[in-house]
């Protein structure tokens, strides 16, 4: 059975939204030492803003020129841009070319990457806010299956820190986060 990445994207967006709604300290640190909670949420919102434009064939430079700045009410901005992105994914053919800043990929590949990004950052936000860190099992499994063949190359992309050593029998969510440089074994 094929993975339904459209459904997983909507699930990941809903999970991230629940964590956004739980934020009480926008200056709190996150697992990424360079980002506050505000920075993390703004990053994920920013990623969502690109999606509708890029899925219409717009190249990265065109999309960037057309975007409005993110407003100060981050929960409202998340709700707006996440809904727009989810709708764009539902209406885009999986094979449409997406012109990213460094590459051209299919919408299917971009969807998988974006859903994975939201899932990982949902855990980051949960850790930062002290909210529930447990991600939906289907989402964790799908992202793991996407990442597993690339584990050796993930840190080299510069998108993730060096992997954290965890036991092979650790829960799948702990292993998934570990390959992205996150230690989910202990609560901060």
Secondary structure, 3 states (H helix, E strand, C coil): CCCCHHHHHHHHHHHHHHHHHCCCCCCCECCCCCCEHHHHHHHHHHHHHHHHHHCCCCCHHHHHHHCCCCCCCHHHHHHHHHHHHHHHHHHCCCCCEEECCCCEEEHHHHHHHHHHHHHHHHHHHHHHHCCCCCCCHHHHHHHHHHHHCCHHHHHHHCCCCCCCCCCCCCCHHHHHHHHCCCCCCCCC
